[in-house]
Amino acid sequence: MKQENIQQLLTEKLGEGVILRTDAGASPPILEVPPQRIAEVCQLLHEHEQTYFDYLSCLTALDNGPDTNTMEVIYHLYSIPYNYQIGLKATLKREKEGKILPQIPTISHIWQSANWHEREAFDLLGIVFVGHPDLRRILLPADWEGHPLRKDYEEQAYYHGVKVEY
């Protein structure tokens, strides 16, 4: 199944607004979907007999910075039986001063590998995966302040009385 067929399947099953943009030139091809719909898109791609994306290769996130006020979560899916890859991308609004962290639904109930990937994105970028069974820091201590891969991150001067210095 090719990218165009996957787009058509998603549109038929989930409606016209499910695909916001495409990037056929990317490797693998990328489909951008609304953040609130990522779990249903992943569920369909995982369960549908014509796609059966049975493997989440990677889930990563990036911060586009305070100027653009967005973050992205990128999913790389692979279908072992069909030997095909596709990428999904969801763009989130960053929080503004005093507001909550950006949120997106979890997909850890679809692929177990998403569990630790989502925890890493939460730990380093502060993206909350709603419905995650155990969303807590995975790389940094539980009482660490901030999320170090954010473009606006300011390191704390001391941690438990020890000077934090690069």
N, C-alpha and C positions, 0 to 999 in steps of 0.2 A: 504494500500500500504506500502510495506517495503522499507528499505533503498536501497536495490539492485534494486528494481523496479524504484525508484526515480532516481537513478544513470543512469539506462538504458534510462528512459524517457528524462533526460537532455542531454545525449549523442546523442540520436536519433534526438532531436529537435534542439540542439545548437552546436553539433559537438564534436569531440573527445577531444579537449583540454579544455573543460569547467570544468572538474573535475581534480584537480591537485593531491589531496590525499584524503583518507578517514580514519576515525577513528570510526569503528563500535563499539568499546568498550566504547566509551564515552556515557554519558547520558545527552541529547539525542545523537544519532549518528551524527557525524560531517562530512560534505563535504567541502573540501577547494576548492575555486574557484578563478580565477584570479580577482584582484580588479576591473579592467576595465569592467568586465562582470557581476558584482554583481547585477546590476539593471535588466538586462535581465533575469538572473536566477530567481530572486525574482518575476518578472512579470509573468514568465511562471508558477512557483509554485503557485502563487496566483490565476491565471486565469484558469489553466488546470482543467478539470472536474474530473480527477482521483486523483488530489492532493488537490486542493482548500485549500491552507494554508491561511486562512482568518484572522489570528491573529498573529501579531508580539508581542511575549511575552516580548522580551528583545533585546536590541541592546547595546552592551558594547564594550569597547576598552581597550587595554592594551599596555604598552610599554615594549618591551623586552630588552631595554637598548642600550646604544651606542655601546657596544661590538658586539652585533648581528646586530645592525643597522636596526632593524625591529620593526614595530608595527602591532597589529592585531585588526581587527574589527570582532566581533562575533555576529551572528544573531540567535535568537531562534524563530523558527516558529512553529505554532500550527494550526492544522486543526480541528476545532470544529466538523464538520460533520463526519470526519473519525477518530477522537480521536487519532491523531498521531502527534508526535513532531519530528522535525529535526533541526539540527544546521548547519549554514553555517559559514565559516571563510574565511577572506581575509587577506593576509599578505602584508603589505606595507613597502616600504623603508622609514626609517626616513630621515629627511633632514640632509644635512651636513652643516657645518658652512657656513653661508651666503646664503644658498639655501632656496627655498620656503618650506612651510609646506607640509606634506604628503597629498595626495588627493585620493578621492574615490567618485564615483557617489552617489548621494542621492537616497534613496528609499522612501522618504516622500510622493511622488505622488502615491505610492502603498498602504502604510499603514500610516494613519495620526499619529499614535503613534510614528513613526520614527522621526517626526519633533523635539520633545523635546529630544529624546534619542540622535539624531545626534548633537543637540546644546550642550548637556552635554559633549559628546566626544570631540567636538571642543573646548569648554571652558577649560576643564581639561587636554586634551592631545594635542590640536592643530591640530587635523585631520580636513582637509577641505572637506566638503561634497559638491561636485560640483553639481550645479543646485538646491541646497536647497533654498526655498523661503524666508527664514529669518535667515540666519546663523549669529548669534551674541551670545555673552555670555549670559548664563542663570543663573549661580550661582554667578559669581564674577562681580564686577563693570566693566563697559565697558572699563575703562582706566587701568585696572590691567595689569601688565607686566608679561608675561610668562604664562605657563600652568602647574599648580602645581602637576599633577600626572605623569609628565615626570620624568624619572630617572635622568636626568641631570638638573632638575629645581633648580634654585638658587633664593631664596626669595629676594624680594627687601627689602632694609633696612628701607625705609620710604615710607609711602603712604599718600599723602596730608599733609605732615609735621608730621605725627604721626609715631612713631617708630613701625615697625612690628617685634614682638618678640613672640616666642612660649613659 
